[in-house]
Amino acid sequence: FPVTIAHHLGRKLAFANIKNLTTVQDWLTYYGVDSMYMAQNLTIAGTAGNVWSNQTDTAFKFDSGGTQFNLASSQHIMYGWANSYFDESNKLIGNYEIVPYQGTGAAGNKVKTKGKPAWVMTKRVDGTGDWATFDNQRGLGLGTNAKYLLPNSSNVEGSLANTDMSYVSVGFIVGNTSTGINTS
């Protein structure tokens, strides 16, 4: 250790999922904070740890992790995303954005992004809770029951009353007070 993996995104990663393909291990999830990690297959809160540090625009650096992502006899995979940005002519480059947001505990929490989302994944960082994914193809909009999937679960598609999410031109609106996606 440390291990450095080069990437060609030209910007620091804002989100990454790392999985050991050979042995049974959790998905380690980086969400832009060098001293914290989560596991996408679990409901744990953000956990302090010196797993990664000193990210650059061309490489992702692991400081520790053992069998999670550095077992010599195992293959591993890493999916990484860097935020989209506006170029000099104000053209949006890329089609993804990692945006931390603060829950309000009140319906109508508007989260601003650079463009209109088509897919949103949420996870409460300061407490346990499911990862939830919403998209613009299935039952969305205020006044409806938003359908969602839970990546950390083998459950079928869910739909809860008052689990509303709608997309606007520069963000999304959480239309409920769910503890998983809008806790104060």
MARBA-3410 file (N, C-alpha, C, O; in Angstrom, 1 decimal):
184
0.8,-1.2,0.0,0.0,0.0,0.0,0.9,1.2,0.0,2.0,1.1,0.5 ~ 0.5,2.3,-0.5,-0.8,2.6,-1.2,-0.8,2.1,-2.6,0.2,1.8,-3.2 ~ -2.0,2.1,-3.2,-2.2,1.7,-4.6,-2.9,2.8,-5.3,-3.8,3.5,-4.8 ~ -2.4,3.2,-6.5,-2.9,4.2,-7.3,-3.4,3.7,-8.6,-2.7,2.9,-9.3 ~ -4.7,4.0,-9.0,-5.3,3.6,-10.2,-5.5,4.8,-11.1,-6.2,5.8,-10.7
-4.9,4.8,-12.3,-5.0,5.9,-13.2,-6.4,5.9,-13.8,-7.0,4.9,-14.1 ~ -7.0,7.1,-14.1,-8.2,7.2,-14.9,-8.0,8.4,-15.8,-7.1,9.2,-15.7 ~ -8.9,8.5,-16.7,-8.8,9.5,-17.8,-9.9,10.5,-17.8,-10.3,11.0,-18.9 ~ -10.5,10.9,-16.6,-11.6,11.7,-16.6,-11.2,13.2,-16.5,-12.1,14.1,-16.8 ~ -10.0,13.5,-16.2,-9.6,14.9,-16.2,-10.0,15.7,-15.0,-9.8,16.9,-15.0
-10.7,15.1,-14.1,-11.2,15.7,-12.9,-11.2,14.7,-11.8,-11.2,13.5,-12.0 ~ -11.1,15.1,-10.5,-11.1,14.2,-9.4,-12.5,13.4,-9.4,-13.5,14.0,-9.8 ~ -12.4,12.2,-9.0,-13.6,11.4,-8.9,-14.5,12.0,-7.8,-14.0,12.4,-6.7 ~ -15.8,12.1,-8.0,-16.7,12.5,-7.0,-17.4,11.3,-6.3,-18.0,11.5,-5.2 ~ -17.4,10.2,-7.0,-18.1,9.0,-6.5,-17.4,7.8,-7.1,-17.1,7.8,-8.3
-17.2,6.8,-6.4,-16.7,5.5,-6.9,-17.2,4.3,-6.1,-17.4,4.4,-4.9 ~ -17.5,3.2,-6.8,-17.8,1.9,-6.2,-16.7,1.0,-6.5,-16.4,0.8,-7.7 ~ -16.2,0.2,-5.5,-15.1,-0.7,-5.7,-15.6,-2.1,-5.2,-16.1,-2.2,-4.1 ~ -15.4,-3.1,-6.0,-15.9,-4.5,-5.6,-14.8,-5.5,-5.9,-14.2,-5.5,-7.0 ~ -14.5,-6.4,-5.0,-13.7,-7.5,-5.2,-14.5,-8.6,-6.0,-15.6,-8.9,-5.5
-14.0,-9.0,-7.1,-14.8,-9.9,-8.0,-14.5,-11.4,-7.7,-15.3,-12.2,-8.1 ~ -13.5,-11.7,-6.8,-13.1,-13.0,-6.6,-13.6,-13.6,-5.3,-14.0,-14.7,-5.2 ~ -13.5,-12.7,-4.2,-14.0,-13.2,-2.9,-15.1,-12.4,-2.4,-15.4,-11.3,-2.9 ~ -15.9,-12.9,-1.5,-17.1,-12.2,-1.0,-16.6,-11.0,-0.1,-16.0,-11.2,0.9 ~ -16.9,-9.8,-0.6,-16.6,-8.6,0.1,-17.7,-7.6,-0.2,-18.4,-7.7,-1.1
-17.8,-6.6,0.7,-18.7,-5.5,0.5,-18.3,-4.6,-0.7,-17.1,-4.6,-1.0 ~ -19.2,-3.8,-1.2,-18.9,-2.8,-2.2,-18.4,-1.6,-1.3,-19.2,-1.1,-0.5 ~ -17.2,-1.1,-1.6,-16.7,0.1,-0.9,-17.1,1.3,-1.7,-16.9,1.3,-2.9 ~ -17.7,2.3,-1.1,-18.2,3.5,-1.8,-17.5,4.7,-1.3,-17.5,5.1,-0.2 ~ -16.9,5.4,-2.3,-16.2,6.7,-2.1,-17.2,7.8,-2.5,-17.8,7.7,-3.6
-17.5,8.8,-1.7,-18.4,9.8,-2.1,-17.8,11.2,-1.9,-18.5,12.2,-1.5 ~ -16.5,11.3,-2.3,-15.9,12.7,-2.3,-15.2,13.1,-1.1,-14.7,14.2,-1.0 ~ -15.3,12.3,0.0,-14.7,12.7,1.3,-13.6,11.6,1.5,-13.8,10.5,1.8 ~ -12.3,12.1,1.5,-11.2,11.2,1.6,-11.2,10.4,2.9,-10.7,9.2,2.9 ~ -11.7,10.9,4.0,-11.6,10.2,5.3,-12.8,9.4,5.6,-13.0,8.9,6.8
-13.8,9.2,4.7,-15.0,8.5,5.0,-15.3,7.5,3.8,-14.8,7.6,2.7 ~ -16.0,6.4,4.2,-16.5,5.5,3.2,-17.9,4.9,3.6,-18.2,5.0,4.8 ~ -18.6,4.3,2.6,-19.8,3.6,2.9,-19.7,2.3,2.1,-18.7,2.1,1.3 ~ -20.7,1.4,2.2,-20.7,0.2,1.4,-22.1,0.2,0.8,-23.1,0.2,1.5 ~ -22.1,0.1,-0.6,-23.4,0.2,-1.3,-24.3,-1.0,-1.0,-25.5,-0.8,-1.2
-23.8,-2.1,-0.6,-24.7,-3.2,-0.4,-25.2,-3.3,1.1,-25.9,-4.2,1.4 ~ -24.8,-2.3,1.9,-25.2,-2.2,3.3,-25.9,-0.9,3.5,-25.9,0.0,2.7 ~ -26.6,-0.8,4.7,-27.3,0.4,5.1,-26.5,1.3,6.1,-27.1,2.2,6.7 ~ -25.2,1.0,6.2,-24.4,1.7,7.3,-24.2,3.2,6.9,-24.3,3.6,5.8 ~ -24.0,4.0,8.0,-23.7,5.4,7.8,-22.3,5.6,7.2,-21.6,4.6,7.2
-22.0,6.8,6.9,-20.6,7.1,6.5,-19.7,6.7,7.6,-20.0,7.1,8.8 ~ -18.6,6.0,7.3,-17.7,5.5,8.4,-16.3,6.1,8.2,-15.8,6.2,7.1 ~ -15.7,6.6,9.3,-14.4,7.2,9.2,-13.4,6.1,9.0,-13.5,5.0,9.5 ~ -12.4,6.4,8.2,-11.3,5.4,7.9,-10.4,6.0,6.9,-10.7,6.9,6.1 ~ -9.1,5.6,7.0,-8.1,6.1,6.1,-8.0,5.1,4.9,-6.9,4.5,4.7
-9.0,5.0,4.1,-9.1,4.1,3.0,-8.5,4.7,1.7,-7.8,4.1,0.9 ~ -8.7,6.0,1.5,-8.2,6.7,0.3,-7.8,8.2,0.7,-8.3,8.7,1.7 ~ -7.0,8.8,-0.1,-6.6,10.1,0.1,-5.9,10.7,-1.1,-5.5,10.0,-2.1 ~ -5.7,12.0,-1.1,-4.9,12.7,-2.1,-5.3,12.4,-3.5,-4.5,12.1,-4.4 ~ -6.6,12.5,-3.8,-7.1,12.2,-5.2,-6.6,13.3,-6.1,-6.5,14.5,-5.7
-6.4,12.9,-7.4,-5.9,13.9,-8.4,-6.9,13.8,-9.6,-7.8,13.0,-9.6 ~ -6.7,14.7,-10.5,-7.5,14.8,-11.7,-7.2,13.6,-12.7,-8.0,13.4,-13.6 ~ -6.2,12.8,-12.4,-5.8,11.7,-13.3,-5.7,10.3,-12.6,-5.5,9.3,-13.2 ~ -5.8,10.3,-11.2,-5.6,9.0,-10.5,-6.4,9.0,-9.2,-6.7,10.0,-8.6 ~ -6.8,7.8,-8.8,-7.5,7.5,-7.6,-6.6,6.7,-6.7,-6.0,5.7,-7.1
-6.4,7.2,-5.5,-5.4,6.6,-4.6,-6.0,5.9,-3.4,-6.8,6.5,-2.7 ~ -5.7,4.6,-3.2,-6.1,3.8,-2.0,-5.0,3.8,-1.0,-3.8,3.6,-1.4 ~ -5.3,4.0,0.2,-4.3,4.0,1.3,-4.3,2.7,2.0,-3.3,2.2,2.5 ~ -5.5,2.0,2.1,-5.6,0.8,2.9,-6.8,0.0,2.3,-7.3,0.4,1.3 ~ -7.2,-1.0,3.0,-8.4,-1.7,2.5,-8.2,-3.2,2.5,-9.2,-3.9,2.4
-7.0,-3.7,2.5,-6.7,-5.1,2.5,-7.5,-5.9,1.5,-7.5,-5.5,0.3 ~ -8.3,-6.9,1.9,-9.0,-7.8,0.9,-10.1,-7.0,0.2,-10.6,-7.5,-0.8 ~ -10.6,-5.9,0.8,-11.7,-5.2,0.1,-11.3,-4.9,-1.3,-12.1,-5.1,-2.2 ~ -10.1,-4.4,-1.6,-9.7,-4.0,-2.9,-8.2,-4.1,-3.2,-7.7,-3.4,-4.1 ~ -7.5,-4.9,-2.5,-6.1,-5.1,-2.8,-5.6,-6.5,-2.5,-4.4,-6.6,-2.2
-6.4,-7.5,-2.6,-6.0,-8.8,-2.4,-5.3,-9.3,-3.7,-5.9,-9.3,-4.7 ~ -4.0,-9.7,-3.5,-3.2,-10.0,-4.7,-3.8,-11.0,-5.6,-3.6,-11.0,-6.8 ~ -4.4,-12.0,-5.1,-4.9,-13.1,-5.9,-6.4,-12.9,-6.4,-7.0,-13.8,-6.9 ~ -6.9,-11.7,-6.1,-8.3,-11.4,-6.5,-8.3,-10.3,-7.6,-7.4,-9.5,-7.7 ~ -9.4,-10.4,-8.4,-9.6,-9.3,-9.4,-10.6,-8.4,-8.8,-11.5,-8.8,-7.9
-10.5,-7.1,-9.1,-11.4,-6.1,-8.6,-11.9,-5.2,-9.7,-11.3,-5.1,-10.8 ~ -13.0,-4.5,-9.5,-13.5,-3.6,-10.4,-13.9,-2.3,-9.7,-14.3,-2.3,-8.5 ~ -13.6,-1.1,-10.4,-14.0,0.2,-9.8,-14.8,0.9,-10.9,-14.3,1.1,-12.0 ~ -16.0,1.4,-10.5,-16.7,2.3,-11.3,-16.6,3.7,-10.7,-16.8,3.9,-9.5 ~ -16.1,4.7,-11.5,-15.9,6.0,-10.9,-16.5,7.1,-11.8,-16.6,7.0,-13.0
-17.0,8.1,-11.1,-17.7,9.3,-11.8,-17.0,10.6,-11.3,-16.8,10.7,-10.1 ~ -16.8,11.5,-12.2,-16.4,12.8,-11.9,-17.6,13.7,-12.3,-18.3,13.4,-13.2 ~ -17.7,14.8,-11.6,-18.8,15.7,-11.8,-18.7,16.4,-13.2,-17.7,16.6,-13.7 ~ -19.9,16.6,-13.8,-20.0,17.4,-15.0,-19.6,18.8,-14.7,-19.6,19.2,-13.5 ~ -19.3,19.6,-15.7,-18.9,21.0,-15.5,-19.3,21.8,-16.8,-19.6,21.2,-17.8
-19.2,23.1,-16.6,-19.5,24.0,-17.7,-18.2,24.5,-18.3,-17.3,24.8,-17.6 ~ -18.0,24.4,-19.7,-16.8,24.9,-20.3,-16.8,26.4,-20.5,-17.8,27.1,-20.0 ~ -15.8,27.0,-21.2,-15.7,28.4,-21.3,-16.9,29.1,-22.0,-17.3,30.2,-21.8 ~ -17.6,28.3,-22.9,-18.8,28.8,-23.6,-20.1,28.5,-22.9,-21.2,28.6,-23.5 ~ -20.0,28.1,-21.6,-21.1,27.7,-20.8,-21.9,26.5,-21.3,-23.1,26.3,-21.0
-21.2,25.6,-22.0,-21.7,24.3,-22.5,-21.5,23.3,-21.4,-20.4,23.2,-20.9 ~ -22.5,22.5,-21.0,-22.4,21.5,-20.0,-21.6,20.3,-20.6,-22.0,19.7,-21.6 ~ -20.5,19.9,-20.0,-19.7,18.8,-20.4,-19.9,17.7,-19.4,-19.8,17.8,-18.2 ~ -20.3,16.5,-19.9,-20.7,15.4,-19.1,-22.1,15.3,-18.8,-22.9,16.2,-19.2 ~ -22.6,14.3,-18.1,-24.0,14.1,-17.8,-24.2,13.5,-16.5,-25.2,12.7,-16.3
-23.4,13.8,-15.5,-23.6,13.3,-14.2,-23.0,14.3,-13.2,-22.2,15.1,-13.5 ~ -23.6,14.2,-12.0,-23.2,15.2,-10.9,-23.4,14.5,-9.6,-24.5,14.0,-9.3 ~ -22.4,14.6,-8.7,-22.6,14.1,-7.4,-22.8,15.4,-6.5,-22.0,16.3,-6.5 ~ -24.0,15.5,-5.9,-24.4,16.6,-5.2,-24.8,16.3,-3.8,-25.9,15.7,-3.6 ~ -24.0,16.6,-2.8,-24.5,16.4,-1.4,-25.6,17.4,-1.1,-25.4,18.5,-1.5
-26.6,17.0,-0.4,-27.6,17.9,0.0,-28.1,17.7,1.4,-27.9,16.6,2.0 ~ -28.6,18.7,2.0,-29.1,18.7,3.4,-30.6,18.4,3.4,-31.4,19.1,2.7 ~ -31.0,17.4,4.1,-32.4,17.1,4.3,-33.0,18.2,5.1,-32.3,18.9,6.0 ~ -34.3,18.5,4.9,-35.0,19.5,5.7,-36.0,19.0,6.6,-36.4,19.7,7.5 ~ -36.5,17.8,6.4,-37.5,17.3,7.2,-38.9,17.8,6.8,-39.9,17.5,7.4
-38.9,18.6,5.8,-40.2,19.2,5.3,-40.4,18.8,3.8,-39.4,18.8,3.0 ~ -41.6,18.6,3.4,-41.9,18.3,2.0,-41.5,19.5,1.1,-41.6,20.7,1.6 ~ -41.0,19.3,-0.1,-40.7,20.3,-1.0,-39.2,20.7,-0.9,-38.9,21.8,-1.4 ~ -38.3,19.9,-0.4,-36.9,20.2,-0.4,-36.3,20.2,-1.8,-36.3,19.1,-2.4 ~ -35.9,21.3,-2.3,-35.4,21.4,-3.6,-33.9,21.3,-3.6,-33.2,22.1,-2.9
-33.4,20.4,-4.4,-31.9,20.2,-4.5,-31.5,20.7,-5.9,-32.0,20.2,-6.9 ~ -30.5,21.6,-5.9,-30.1,22.2,-7.1,-29.0,21.4,-7.8,-28.0,20.9,-7.1 ~ -29.1,21.2,-9.1,-28.0,20.5,-9.9,-27.7,21.4,-11.1,-28.4,22.4,-11.3 ~ -26.8,21.0,-11.9,-26.4,21.8,-13.1,-27.4,21.6,-14.2,-27.5,22.5,-15.1 ~ -28.2,20.6,-14.2,-29.2,20.3,-15.3,-30.3,19.5,-14.7,-30.4,19.3,-13.5
-31.2,19.1,-15.6,-32.4,18.3,-15.2,-32.0,16.8,-15.1,-31.6,16.2,-16.1 ~ -32.1,16.2,-13.9,-31.7,14.8,-13.7,-32.7,13.9,-14.4,-33.9,14.2,-14.6 ~ -32.2,12.7,-14.8,-33.0,11.6,-15.3,-32.9,10.5,-14.3,-33.8,9.6,-14.3 ~ -31.9,10.5,-13.4,-31.7,9.4,-12.5,-31.1,10.0,-11.2,-30.2,10.8,-11.3 ~ -31.7,9.6,-10.0,-31.2,10.1,-8.8,-31.0,8.9,-7.8,-31.8,8.1,-7.7
-29.8,8.9,-7.2,-29.5,7.9,-6.2,-29.2,8.6,-4.9,-28.4,9.6,-4.8 ~ -29.9,8.2,-3.8,-29.7,8.9,-2.5,-29.3,7.9,-1.4,-29.6,6.7,-1.5 ~ -28.6,8.4,-0.4,-28.2,7.6,0.7,-27.9,8.6,1.9,-27.2,9.5,1.7 ~ -28.5,8.3,3.0,-28.3,9.1,4.2,-26.9,8.9,4.7,-26.5,7.7,4.9 ~ -26.1,9.9,4.8,-24.7,9.7,5.2,-24.5,9.7,6.7,-23.6,8.9,7.2
-25.3,10.4,7.5,-25.1,10.5,8.9,-25.9,9.5,9.7,-25.9,9.6,10.9 ~ -26.5,8.5,9.1,-27.2,7.4,9.8,-27.4,6.2,8.9,-27.1,6.3,7.7 ~ -27.9,5.2,9.4,-28.2,4.0,8.6,-29.5,4.3,7.8,-30.3,5.1,8.1 ~ -29.6,3.5,6.7,-30.7,3.7,5.8,-30.3,3.1,4.4,-29.2,2.9,4.1 ~ -31.4,2.8,3.7,-31.2,2.2,2.3,-30.6,3.2,1.4,-30.8,4.4,1.5
-30.0,2.7,0.3,-29.7,3.4,-0.9,-31.0,3.4,-1.7,-31.6,2.3,-1.7 ~ -31.4,4.5,-2.3,-32.6,4.5,-3.1,-32.3,5.1,-4.4,-31.7,6.2,-4.5 ~ -32.8,4.5,-5.5,-32.6,5.1,-6.8,-34.0,5.4,-7.4,-34.9,4.6,-7.3 ~ -34.1,6.5,-8.0,-35.3,7.0,-8.7,-34.9,7.4,-10.1,-33.8,7.8,-10.3 ~ -35.8,7.2,-11.1,-35.5,7.7,-12.4,-36.8,8.4,-13.0,-37.9,8.3,-12.4
-36.6,9.0,-14.2,-37.7,9.8,-14.8,-38.6,8.9,-15.7,-39.3,9.5,-16.4 ~ -38.5,7.6,-15.6,-39.3,6.8,-16.4,-40.5,6.1,-15.7,-41.4,5.6,-16.3 ~ -40.5,6.1,-14.4,-41.4,5.3,-13.6,-42.1,6.1,-12.5,-41.4,6.3,-11.5 ~ -43.4,6.4,-12.7,-44.2,7.0,-11.6,-43.6,8.1,-10.8,-43.5,8.0,-9.6 ~ -43.2,9.2,-11.4,-42.6,10.3,-10.7,-43.5,11.5,-10.8,-44.3,11.7,-11.7
-43.3,12.4,-9.8,-44.0,13.7,-9.8,-44.7,13.9,-8.5,-45.2,13.0,-7.9 ~ -44.8,15.2,-8.1,-45.5,15.5,-6.9,-46.9,15.1,-7.0,-47.5,15.3,-8.1 ~ -47.5,14.5,-6.0,-48.8,14.1,-6.0,-49.0,12.6,-6.4,-50.1,12.1,-6.5 ~ -47.8,12.0,-6.7,-47.9,10.6,-7.1,-47.0,9.8,-6.1,-46.3,10.4,-5.3 ~ -47.0,8.5,-6.3,-46.1,7.6,-5.5,-44.9,7.3,-6.3,-45.0,6.5,-7.3
-43.8,7.9,-6.0,-42.5,7.6,-6.7,-42.1,6.2,-6.6,-42.2,5.6,-5.5 ~ -41.7,5.6,-7.7,-41.2,4.2,-7.6,-39.7,4.3,-7.5,-39.1,5.2,-8.0 ~ -39.2,3.3,-6.8,-37.7,3.3,-6.5,-37.2,1.9,-6.4,-38.0,0.9,-6.3 ~ -35.9,1.8,-6.5,-35.2,0.5,-6.3,-34.2,0.8,-5.2,-33.7,1.9,-5.1 ~ -33.8,-0.3,-4.5,-32.9,-0.2,-3.4,-31.7,-1.1,-3.8,-31.7,-2.3,-3.8
-30.5,-0.4,-4.3,-29.4,-1.2,-4.7,-28.8,-2.1,-3.6,-28.1,-3.1,-4.0 ~ -29.0,-1.8,-2.4,-28.5,-2.7,-1.3,-29.4,-3.8,-0.9,-29.1,-4.6,0.0 ~ -30.5,-4.0,-1.7,-31.5,-5.0,-1.4,-31.8,-5.9,-2.6,-31.7,-5.4,-3.7 ~ -32.3,-7.1,-2.4,-32.8,-7.9,-3.5,-34.3,-7.7,-3.7,-34.9,-8.4,-4.5 ~ -34.9,-6.7,-3.0,-36.3,-6.5,-3.1,-36.7,-6.1,-4.5,-35.9,-5.6,-5.3
-38.0,-6.3,-4.8,-38.5,-5.8,-6.1,-38.7,-4.3,-6.0,-38.5,-3.7,-4.9 ~ -39.1,-3.7,-7.1,-39.4,-2.3,-7.1,-40.4,-1.9,-6.0,-41.3,-2.6,-5.8 ~ -40.1,-0.8,-5.4,-40.9,-0.3,-4.3,-41.7,0.9,-4.7,-41.4,1.7,-5.7 ~ -42.9,1.1,-4.1,-43.7,2.3,-4.3,-44.4,2.6,-3.0,-45.2,1.8,-2.5 ~ -44.1,3.8,-2.4,-44.7,4.1,-1.1,-45.5,5.4,-1.3,-45.1,6.3,-2.0
-46.6,5.5,-0.6,-47.4,6.7,-0.6,-46.5,7.8,0.0,-45.8,7.5,1.0 ~ -46.6,9.0,-0.6,-45.9,10.1,-0.1,-44.4,10.0,-0.2,-43.6,10.7,0.4 ~ -43.9,9.1,-1.1,-42.5,9.1,-1.5,-42.4,9.8,-2.8,-42.1,9.1,-3.8 ~ -42.5,11.1,-2.8,-42.6,11.8,-4.1,-41.2,12.4,-4.4,-40.6,13.0,-3.5 ~ -40.9,12.4,-5.7,-39.7,13.0,-6.2,-40.1,13.6,-7.6,-40.6,12.8,-8.4
-39.7,14.8,-7.8,-40.0,15.3,-9.2,-38.7,16.0,-9.6,-37.9,16.5,-8.9 ~ -38.6,16.1,-11.0,-37.4,16.7,-11.6,-37.8,18.1,-12.1,-38.9,18.2,-12.7 ~ -36.9,19.0,-11.9,-37.1,20.4,-12.5,-35.9,20.7,-13.3,-34.9,19.9,-13.3 ~ -35.9,21.8,-14.0,-34.8,22.1,-15.0,-33.4,22.1,-14.4,-32.4,21.8,-15.1 ~ -33.3,22.5,-13.2,-32.0,22.5,-12.5,-32.0,21.8,-11.1,-31.6,22.4,-10.1
-32.5,20.6,-11.1,-32.5,19.8,-9.9,-33.7,18.9,-9.7,-34.3,18.5,-10.7 ~ -33.9,18.6,-8.4,-35.0,17.7,-8.1,-35.6,18.2,-6.8,-35.0,18.9,-6.0 ~ -36.9,17.8,-6.6,-37.6,18.2,-5.4,-38.0,16.9,-4.7,-38.7,16.1,-5.2 ~ -37.7,16.8,-3.4,-38.1,15.7,-2.6,-39.4,16.2,-1.9,-39.4,17.1,-1.1 ~ -40.5,15.5,-2.3,-41.8,16.0,-1.9,-42.3,15.3,-0.7,-43.5,15.3,-0.4
-41.4,14.8,0.2,-41.9,14.1,1.4,-40.9,14.3,2.5,-39.9,15.1,2.4 ~ -41.2,13.7,3.6,-40.3,13.8,4.8,-39.7,12.5,5.2,-39.4,12.3,6.4 ~ -39.5,11.6,4.3,-38.9,10.3,4.5,-37.5,10.5,5.2,-36.7,11.3,4.9 ~ -37.3,9.6,6.3,-36.1,9.7,7.0,-34.9,9.2,6.1,-33.7,9.6,6.4 ~ -35.1,8.4,5.1,-34.1,8.0,4.3,-33.5,9.0,3.3,-32.4,9.0,3.0
-34.4,9.9,2.8,-34.0,10.8,1.8,-34.2,12.3,2.1,-33.8,13.2,1.4 ~ -34.8,12.6,3.3,-35.1,14.0,3.6,-35.1,14.3,5.1,-35.8,15.2,5.5 ~ -34.4,13.6,5.9,-34.3,13.9,7.4,-33.6,15.2,7.6,-32.7,15.5,6.9 ~ -34.2,15.9,8.6,-33.6,17.3,8.9,-32.2,17.1,9.5,-31.6,18.1,9.8
END
